[in-house]
């Protein structure tokens, strides 16, 4: 059985809840990379290693939908050889969001990220970052282990 928080988020996504729509309206007015105080999905954040302690921050990232297709060539050629139709994006939007966040916070390491919402224009993800040199992180065995494991997966 899923937790109540996870079930609530699943229900909101399925029903396209008004609460989620109003949150998306406020998120659209914010910056594309916005640091936040608390996770929106606490259950998911804890699974990825979030703890409410110094040295760990949360960032909400907004990524535009679409626009990752290859442009049609200007010069003439037969349609079969345009090379536009079967070209797809190489990496997921979630990885794009993580990369952009890590570029904005170069001293931090990513613990993971999770999906929040999407509308007609954007995807939103929350990324959990940890400062590996912060004393509360560097002295915590579990956090050190998580950072090493995530670094191996993503590199």
MDTraj code that builds the backbone (N, CA, C; nanometers):
import mdtraj as md
import numpy as np

residues = "UNK UNK UNK UNK UNK UNK UNK UNK UNK UNK UNK UNK UNK UNK UNK UNK UNK UNK UNK UNK UNK UNK UNK UNK UNK UNK UNK UNK UNK UNK UNK UNK UNK UNK UNK UNK UNK UNK UNK UNK UNK UNK UNK UNK UNK UNK UNK UNK UNK UNK UNK UNK UNK UNK UNK UNK UNK UNK UNK UNK UNK UNK UNK UNK UNK UNK UNK UNK UNK UNK UNK UNK UNK UNK UNK UNK UNK UNK UNK UNK UNK UNK UNK UNK UNK UNK UNK UNK UNK UNK UNK UNK UNK UNK UNK UNK UNK UNK UNK UNK UNK UNK UNK UNK UNK UNK UNK UNK UNK UNK UNK UNK UNK UNK UNK UNK UNK UNK UNK UNK UNK UNK UNK UNK UNK UNK UNK UNK UNK UNK UNK UNK UNK UNK UNK UNK UNK UNK UNK UNK UNK UNK UNK UNK UNK UNK UNK UNK UNK UNK UNK UNK UNK UNK UNK".split()
xyz = np.array([
    [0.0854, -0.1196, 0.0000],
    [0.0000, 0.0000, 0.0000],
    [0.0884, 0.1239, 0.0000],
    [0.0551, 0.2145, -0.0864],
    [0.1302, 0.3399, -0.0928],
    [0.0997, 0.4267, 0.0275],
    [0.1909, 0.5202, 0.0522],
    [0.1666, 0.6156, 0.1590],
    [0.0564, 0.7131, 0.1199],
    [0.0041, 0.7822, 0.2179],
    [-0.1045, 0.8765, 0.1930],
    [-0.0592, 0.9934, 0.1059],
    [0.0649, 1.0396, 0.1276],
    [0.1135, 1.1527, 0.0480],
    [0.1255, 1.1155, -0.0992],
    [0.1820, 0.9987, -0.1251],
    [0.1980, 0.9535, -0.2631],
    [0.0620, 0.9358, -0.3299],
    [-0.0328, 0.8799, -0.2550],
    [-0.1673, 0.8596, -0.3090],
    [-0.2359, 0.9927, -0.3381],
    [-0.2130, 1.0905, -0.2531],
    [-0.2724, 1.2233, -0.2739],
    [-0.2188, 1.2869, -0.4014],
    [-0.0854, 1.2784, -0.4218],
    [-0.0279, 1.3362, -0.5439],
    [-0.0784, 1.2635, -0.6678],
    [-0.0881, 1.1322, -0.6605],
    [-0.1373, 1.0547, -0.7740],
    [-0.2804, 1.0945, -0.8081],
    [-0.3610, 1.1138, -0.7058],
    [-0.5008, 1.1549, -0.7252],
    [-0.5082, 1.2943, -0.7881],
    [-0.4217, 1.3859, -0.7396],
    [-0.4222, 1.5223, -0.7953],
    [-0.3832, 1.5201, -0.9427],
    [-0.2843, 1.4373, -0.9799],
    [-0.2435, 1.4298, -1.1211],
    [-0.3542, 1.3720, -1.2077],
    [-0.4196, 1.2664, -1.1585],
    [-0.5239, 1.2007, -1.2369],
    [-0.6441, 1.2915, -1.2586],
    [-0.6828, 1.3641, -1.1535],
    [-0.8001, 1.4509, -1.1617],
    [-0.7687, 1.5899, -1.2144],
    [-0.6386, 1.6183, -1.2358],
    [-0.5941, 1.7517, -1.2772],
    [-0.6534, 1.8562, -1.1826],
    [-0.6206, 1.8421, -1.0554],
    [-0.6826, 1.9178, -0.9469],
    [-0.6601, 2.0683, -0.9604],
    [-0.7588, 2.1441, -0.9104],
    [-0.7504, 2.2904, -0.9127],
    [-0.6340, 2.3405, -0.8283],
    [-0.6047, 2.2702, -0.7198],
    [-0.4936, 2.3094, -0.6335],
    [-0.3615, 2.3049, -0.7104],
    [-0.3444, 2.2009, -0.7903],
    [-0.2225, 2.1863, -0.8699],
    [-0.2150, 2.2926, -0.9796],
    [-0.3297, 2.3240, -1.0374],
    [-0.3332, 2.4293, -1.1401],
    [-0.2941, 2.5642, -1.0818],
    [-0.3446, 2.5950, -0.9623],
    [-0.3117, 2.7232, -0.9005],
    [-0.1645, 2.7294, -0.8616],
    [-0.1082, 2.6149, -0.8179],
    [0.0348, 2.6117, -0.7888],
    [0.1153, 2.6371, -0.9149],
    [0.0729, 2.5762, -1.0258],
    [0.1442, 2.5938, -1.1528],
    [0.1412, 2.7395, -1.1975],
    [0.0319, 2.8088, -1.1700],
    [0.0213, 2.9504, -1.2068],
    [0.1262, 3.0313, -1.1313],
    [0.1431, 3.0039, -1.0014],
    [0.2454, 3.0767, -0.9255],
    [0.3854, 3.0342, -0.9674],
    [0.4047, 2.9047, -0.9988],
    [0.5368, 2.8572, -1.0414],
    [0.5790, 2.9207, -1.1734],
    [0.4816, 2.9509, -1.2604],
    [0.5149, 3.0128, -1.3894],
    [0.5739, 3.1520, -1.3721],
    [0.5322, 3.2220, -1.2667],
    [0.5821, 3.3585, -1.2455],
    [0.7208, 3.3592, -1.1824],
    [0.7629, 3.2465, -1.1238],
    [0.8940, 3.2395, -1.0597],
    [1.0041, 3.2195, -1.1630],
    [1.1271, 3.2230, -1.1158],
    [1.2414, 3.1973, -1.2027],
    [1.2420, 3.0509, -1.2446],
    [1.3156, 3.0206, -1.3507],
    [1.3224, 2.8829, -1.3993],
    [1.3892, 2.7912, -1.2965],
    [1.4844, 2.8436, -1.2216],
    [1.5490, 2.7672, -1.1153],
    [1.5261, 2.8433, -0.9853],
    [1.4399, 2.7869, -0.9005],
    [1.3955, 2.8557, -0.7794],
    [1.4299, 2.7715, -0.6576],
    [1.5074, 2.8276, -0.5654],
    [1.5377, 2.7565, -0.4410],
    [1.4159, 2.7616, -0.3507],
    [1.3821, 2.6489, -0.2871],
    [1.2633, 2.6416, -0.2031],
    [1.3015, 2.5906, -0.0640],
    [1.2145, 2.6158, 0.0323],
    [1.2421, 2.5794, 0.1716],
    [1.2129, 2.4327, 0.1997],
    [1.0949, 2.3859, 0.1561],
    [1.0513, 2.2505, 0.1879],
    [1.0122, 2.1767, 0.0609],
    [1.0243, 2.0439, 0.0615],
    [0.9834, 1.9675, -0.0571],
    [0.8319, 1.9647, -0.0716],
    [0.7861, 1.9677, -0.1952],
    [0.6424, 1.9567, -0.2206],
    [0.5956, 1.8138, -0.1988],
    [0.6797, 1.7187, -0.2371],
    [0.6484, 1.5766, -0.2193],
    [0.7479, 1.5182, -0.1180],
    [0.7128, 1.5277, 0.0086],
    [0.8041, 1.4880, 0.1152],
    [0.8381, 1.3388, 0.1085],
    [0.7395, 1.2561, 0.0751],
    [0.7646, 1.1118, 0.0685],
    [0.8687, 1.0786, -0.0374],
    [0.8578, 1.1405, -0.1521],
    [0.9529, 1.1142, -0.2615],
    [1.0910, 1.1709, -0.2282],
    [1.0934, 1.2878, -0.1665],
    [1.2205, 1.3501, -0.1304],
    [1.2957, 1.2648, -0.0287],
    [1.2243, 1.2082, 0.0678],
    [1.2894, 1.1244, 0.1685],
    [1.3452, 0.9964, 0.1071],
    [1.2753, 0.9411, 0.0099],
    [1.3255, 0.8210, -0.0578],
    [1.4573, 0.8491, -0.1294],
    [1.4719, 0.9721, -0.1776],
    [1.5938, 1.0091, -0.2497],
    [1.7057, 1.0566, -0.1578],
    [1.6791, 1.0664, -0.0279],
    [1.7847, 1.1006, 0.0659],
    [1.7733, 1.2371, 0.1303],
    [1.6598, 1.3050, 0.1149],
    [1.6420, 1.4370, 0.1750],
    [1.6329, 1.4257, 0.3258],
    [1.7034, 1.5150, 0.3939],
    [1.6898, 1.5321, 0.5382],
    [1.6841, 1.6817, 0.5646],
    [1.6066, 1.7205, 0.6649],
    [1.5950, 1.8619, 0.6991],
    [1.7148, 1.9004, 0.7850],
    [1.8291, 1.9185, 0.7202],
    [1.9509, 1.9546, 0.7932],
    [2.0325, 2.0515, 0.7097],
    [2.1260, 2.1168, 0.7743],
    [2.2109, 2.2112, 0.7031],
    [2.2936, 2.1376, 0.5988],
    [2.3185, 2.2049, 0.4886],
    [2.3977, 2.1458, 0.3821],
    [2.3141, 2.0820, 0.2738],
    [2.1829, 2.0699, 0.2951],
    [2.0928, 2.0144, 0.1942],
    [1.9941, 2.1227, 0.1538],
    [1.9823, 2.1441, 0.0232],
    [1.8864, 2.2426, -0.0267],
    [1.7976, 2.1783, -0.1329],
    [1.6849, 2.2420, -0.1572],
    [1.5908, 2.1972, -0.2590],
    [1.5747, 2.3071, -0.3629],
    [1.5667, 2.2655, -0.4877],
    [1.5517, 2.3600, -0.5974],
    [1.4404, 2.3101, -0.6885],
    [1.3472, 2.3991, -0.7224],
    [1.2433, 2.3661, -0.8202],
    [1.2905, 2.4158, -0.9565],
    [1.2946, 2.3259, -1.0538],
    [1.3433, 2.3606, -1.1872],
    [1.2290, 2.3518, -1.2873],
    [1.2225, 2.4516, -1.3732],
    [1.1214, 2.4562, -1.4792],
    [1.1918, 2.4341, -1.6126],
    [1.1418, 2.3390, -1.6903],
    [1.2006, 2.3075, -1.8199],
    [1.0914, 2.3192, -1.9248],
    [1.1207, 2.3842, -2.0351],
    [1.0233, 2.3990, -2.1419],
    [0.9943, 2.2675, -2.2112],
    [0.8700, 2.2481, -2.2522],
    [0.8324, 2.1265, -2.3238],
    [0.8556, 2.1474, -2.4725],
    [0.8988, 2.0419, -2.5401],
    [0.9140, 2.0468, -2.6856],
    [1.0349, 2.1274, -2.7272],
    [1.0444, 2.1548, -2.8564],
    [1.1542, 2.2335, -2.9093],
    [1.2837, 2.1571, -2.9207],
    [1.2809, 2.0264, -2.8987],
    [1.4024, 1.9463, -2.9043],
    [1.4136, 1.8723, -3.0381],
    [1.3320, 1.9077, -3.1335],
    [1.3347, 1.8393, -3.2626],
    [1.4413, 1.9023, -3.3518],
    [1.4864, 1.8271, -3.4480],
    [1.5840, 1.8791, -3.5439],
    [1.5111, 1.9729, -3.6396],
    [1.5731, 2.0855, -3.6694],
    [1.5107, 2.1842, -3.7577],
    [1.5086, 2.1336, -3.9015],
    [1.4076, 2.1750, -3.9747],
    [1.4006, 2.1373, -4.1166],
    [1.5082, 2.2126, -4.1929],
    [1.5796, 2.1442, -4.2825],
    [1.6836, 2.2130, -4.3588],
    [1.6256, 2.3143, -4.4567],
    [1.7035, 2.4197, -4.4825],
    [1.6565, 2.5283, -4.5688],
    [1.6661, 2.4882, -4.7152],
    [1.7787, 2.4280, -4.7541],
    [1.7973, 2.3955, -4.8957],
    [1.7121, 2.2757, -4.9351],
    [1.6828, 2.2654, -5.0639],
    [1.5900, 2.1639, -5.1124],
    [1.6494, 2.0248, -5.1190],
    [1.5667, 1.9276, -5.0899],
    [1.6003, 1.7862, -5.1059],
    [1.4720, 1.7062, -5.0987],
    [1.4782, 1.5809, -5.1345],
    [1.3549, 1.5024, -5.1329],
    [1.3130, 1.4746, -4.9881],
    [1.1823, 1.4681, -4.9621],
    [1.1316, 1.4586, -4.8259],
    [1.1902, 1.3423, -4.7451],
    [1.2172, 1.2306, -4.8126],
    [1.2705, 1.1140, -4.7430],
    [1.4052, 1.1436, -4.6776],
    [1.4825, 1.2323, -4.7390],
    [1.6174, 1.2607, -4.6918],
    [1.6281, 1.3899, -4.6099],
    [1.5140, 1.4418, -4.5641],
    [1.5193, 1.5616, -4.4799],
    [1.5820, 1.5307, -4.3442],
    [1.5598, 1.4091, -4.2928],
    [1.6186, 1.3683, -4.1664],
    [1.5603, 1.4407, -4.0474],
    [1.4283, 1.4600, -4.0463],
    [1.3642, 1.5348, -3.9395],
    [1.2736, 1.4452, -3.8558],
    [1.2045, 1.3522, -3.9193],
    [1.0939, 1.2816, -3.8556],
    [1.1376, 1.1907, -3.7411],
    [1.2406, 1.1096, -3.7606],
    [1.2743, 1.0085, -3.6610],
    [1.3831, 1.0526, -3.5649],
    [1.4136, 1.1809, -3.5604],
    [1.5123, 1.2330, -3.4673],
    [1.4406, 1.2649, -3.3359],
    [1.4868, 1.2061, -3.2269],
    [1.4259, 1.2288, -3.0963],
    [1.5293, 1.2882, -3.0012],
    [1.4802, 1.3406, -2.8912],
    [1.5674, 1.3968, -2.7894],
    [1.6482, 1.2850, -2.7243],
    [1.7759, 1.3088, -2.7024],
    [1.8635, 1.2046, -2.6501],
    [1.8473, 1.1781, -2.5020],
    [1.8163, 1.2810, -2.4222],
    [1.8055, 1.2632, -2.2779],
    [1.6701, 1.3132, -2.2298],
    [1.6289, 1.2667, -2.1130],
    [1.4978, 1.3034, -2.0607],
    [1.4988, 1.4471, -2.0090],
    [1.3811, 1.5042, -1.9981],
    [1.3678, 1.6397, -1.9465],
    [1.4123, 1.6479, -1.8005],
    [1.3964, 1.5380, -1.7274],
    [1.4395, 1.5362, -1.5873],
    [1.5913, 1.5512, -1.5790],
    [1.6642, 1.4854, -1.6660],
    [1.8105, 1.4984, -1.6684],
    [1.8515, 1.6394, -1.7113],
    [1.7758, 1.6993, -1.8042],
    [1.8030, 1.8372, -1.8460],
    [1.7871, 1.9308, -1.7263],
    [1.6793, 1.9110, -1.6478],
    [1.6551, 1.9943, -1.5295],
    [1.7682, 1.9785, -1.4284],
    [1.8114, 1.8556, -1.4039],
    [1.9211, 1.8322, -1.3089],
    [2.0493, 1.9004, -1.3551],
    [2.0790, 1.8881, -1.4827],
    [2.2017, 1.9495, -1.5366],
    [2.1992, 2.1008, -1.5206],
    [2.0848, 2.1624, -1.5498],
    [2.0745, 2.3085, -1.5379],
    [2.0887, 2.3539, -1.3930],
    [2.0318, 2.2776, -1.3015],
    [2.0423, 2.3126, -1.1600],
    [2.1873, 2.3010, -1.1137],
    [2.2556, 2.1932, -1.1543],
    [2.3950, 2.1751, -1.1135],
    [2.4857, 2.2818, -1.1725],
    [2.4506, 2.3354, -1.2886],
    [2.5278, 2.4472, -1.3450],
    [2.5099, 2.5726, -1.2605],
    [2.3907, 2.5901, -1.2017],
    [2.3642, 2.7082, -1.1191],
    [2.4241, 2.6960, -0.9796],
    [2.4405, 2.5730, -0.9311],
    [2.4962, 2.5491, -0.7984],
    [2.6195, 2.4604, -0.8128],
    [2.7331, 2.5170, -0.8556],
    [2.8500, 2.4332, -0.8888],
    [2.9146, 2.3647, -0.7690],
    [2.8936, 2.4147, -0.6475],
    [2.9562, 2.3525, -0.5308],
    [2.8730, 2.2391, -0.4726],
    [2.7567, 2.2108, -0.5294],
    [2.6661, 2.1104, -0.4744],
    [2.6696, 1.9819, -0.5567],
    [2.6286, 1.8729, -0.4929],
    [2.6134, 1.7436, -0.5590],
    [2.4653, 1.7063, -0.5538],
    [2.4171, 1.6429, -0.6590],
    [2.2769, 1.6052, -0.6659],
    [2.2523, 1.4725, -0.5949],
    [2.1467, 1.4680, -0.5129],
    [2.1026, 1.3430, -0.4516],
    [1.9961, 1.2762, -0.5366],
    [1.9310, 1.3544, -0.6201],
    [1.8253, 1.3016, -0.7058],
    [1.7218, 1.4078, -0.7350],
    [1.6254, 1.3711, -0.8170],
    [1.5183, 1.4642, -0.8513],
    [1.3908, 1.3851, -0.8747],
    [1.2793, 1.4568, -0.8716],
    [1.1507, 1.3916, -0.8942],
    [1.0565, 1.4879, -0.9654],
    [0.9597, 1.4274, -1.0344],
    [0.8618, 1.5002, -1.1147],
    [0.7600, 1.5681, -1.0240],
    [0.7214, 1.6901, -1.0640],
    [0.6175, 1.7622, -0.9908],
    [0.4903, 1.7785, -1.0725],
    [0.5035, 1.8419, -1.1876],
    [0.3837, 1.8776, -1.2650],
    [0.4234, 1.9127, -1.4071],
    [0.3282, 1.9066, -1.4974],
    [0.3489, 1.9582, -1.6319],
    [0.2211, 2.0248, -1.6788],
    [0.2379, 2.1267, -1.7622],
    [0.1225, 2.1883, -1.8265],
    [0.1538, 2.1977, -1.9755],
    [0.0861, 2.2827, -2.0465],
    [0.1062, 2.2912, -2.1903],
    [0.2428, 2.3431, -2.2311],
    [0.3112, 2.4148, -2.1435],
    [0.4389, 2.4765, -2.1800],
    [0.5594, 2.4230, -2.1044],
    [0.5416, 2.3784, -1.9798],
    [0.6561, 2.3469, -1.8954],
    [0.6422, 2.2135, -1.8226],
    [0.7573, 2.1588, -1.7841],
    [0.7693, 2.0518, -1.6856],
    [0.8316, 2.1139, -1.5614],
    [0.7914, 2.0688, -1.4431],
    [0.8562, 2.1107, -1.3191],
    [0.9100, 1.9887, -1.2467],
    [1.0337, 2.0015, -1.2004],
    [1.0989, 1.8971, -1.1213],
    [1.1578, 1.9616, -0.9969],
    [1.1697, 1.8841, -0.8916],
    [1.2417, 1.9308, -0.7739],
    [1.3695, 1.8495, -0.7629],
    [1.4808, 1.9193, -0.7431],
    [1.6122, 1.8572, -0.7348],
    [1.6644, 1.8753, -0.5929],
    [1.7158, 1.7668, -0.5342],
    [1.7727, 1.7708, -0.3994],
    [1.9236, 1.7796, -0.4127],
    [1.9815, 1.8833, -0.3521],
    [2.1257, 1.9056, -0.3598],
    [2.1876, 1.8995, -0.2215],
    [2.3098, 1.8479, -0.2158],
    [2.3837, 1.8421, -0.0895],
    [2.5219, 1.9008, -0.1107],
    [2.5683, 1.9754, -0.0106],
    [2.7033, 2.0308, -0.0132],
    [2.7974, 1.9285, 0.0508],
    [2.8808, 1.8607, -0.0297],
    [2.9627, 1.7526, 0.0263],
    [3.0679, 1.8001, 0.1261],
    [3.0996, 1.9291, 0.1266],
    [3.2023, 1.9812, 0.2164],
    [3.1445, 2.0435, 0.3430],
    [3.0130, 2.0466, 0.3564],
    [2.9505, 2.0986, 0.4773],
    [2.9726, 1.9966, 0.5889],
    [3.0103, 2.0422, 0.7087],
    [3.0409, 1.9471, 0.8173],
    [2.9274, 1.8500, 0.8491],
    [2.8025, 1.8969, 0.8445],
    [2.6913, 1.8075, 0.8788],
    [2.6715, 1.6990, 0.7729],
    [2.7192, 1.7228, 0.6516],
    [2.7088, 1.6225, 0.5452],
    [2.8325, 1.5327, 0.5451],
    [2.9492, 1.5931, 0.5582],
    [3.0724, 1.5146, 0.5493],
    [3.0897, 1.4203, 0.6686],
    [3.0262, 1.4506, 0.7832],
    [3.0362, 1.3627, 0.8999],
    [2.9260, 1.2565, 0.9021],
    [2.8299, 1.2671, 0.8131],
    [2.7172, 1.1736, 0.8087],
    [2.7512, 1.0594, 0.7121],
    [2.7669, 0.9379, 0.7649],
    [2.8071, 0.8230, 0.6826],
    [2.7075, 0.7939, 0.5711],
    [2.5800, 0.7955, 0.6068],
    [2.4765, 0.7625, 0.5084],
    [2.4750, 0.8624, 0.3926],
    [2.4895, 0.9910, 0.4233],
    [2.4889, 1.0938, 0.3184],
    [2.6097, 1.0788, 0.2269],
    [2.7248, 1.0504, 0.2840],
    [2.8453, 1.0288, 0.2024],
    [2.8257, 0.9113, 0.1076],
    [2.7656, 0.8036, 0.1589],
    [2.7408, 0.6846, 0.0770],
    [2.6436, 0.7158, -0.0361],
    [2.5370, 0.7899, -0.0052],
    [2.4386, 0.8261, -0.1087],
    [2.5006, 0.9128, -0.2180],
    [2.5833, 1.0104, -0.1780],
    [2.6468, 1.0981, -0.2754],
    [2.7397, 1.0195, -0.3676],
    [2.8159, 0.9254, -0.3116],
    [2.9049, 0.8444, -0.3952],
    [2.8255, 0.7580, -0.4913],
    [2.7168, 0.6961, -0.4426],
    [2.6362, 0.6089, -0.5275],
    [2.5727, 0.6873, -0.6414],
    [2.5195, 0.8062, -0.6116],
    [2.4558, 0.8853, -0.7163],
    [2.5584, 0.9381, -0.8162],
    [2.6776, 0.9704, -0.7692],
    [2.7830, 1.0187, -0.8593],
    [2.8240, 0.9092, -0.9573],
    [2.8303, 0.7817, -0.9103],
    [2.8665, 0.6718, -0.9998],
    [2.7614, 0.6522, -1.1083],
    [2.6333, 0.6637, -1.0729],
    [2.5253, 0.6429, -1.1683],
    [2.5265, 0.7497, -1.2766],
    [2.5486, 0.8738, -1.2385],
    [2.5377, 0.9850, -1.3335],
    [2.6658, 1.0188, -1.4069],
    [2.7739, 0.9560, -1.3788],
    [2.8975, 0.9889, -1.4490],
    [2.9475, 0.8731, -1.5299],
])
top = md.Topology()
chain = top.add_chain()
for i, resn in enumerate(residues, 1):
    res = top.add_residue(resn, chain, resSeq=i)
    for name in ("N", "CA", "C"):
        top.add_atom(name, md.element.get_by_symbol(name[0]), res)
traj = md.Trajectory(xyz[None], top)
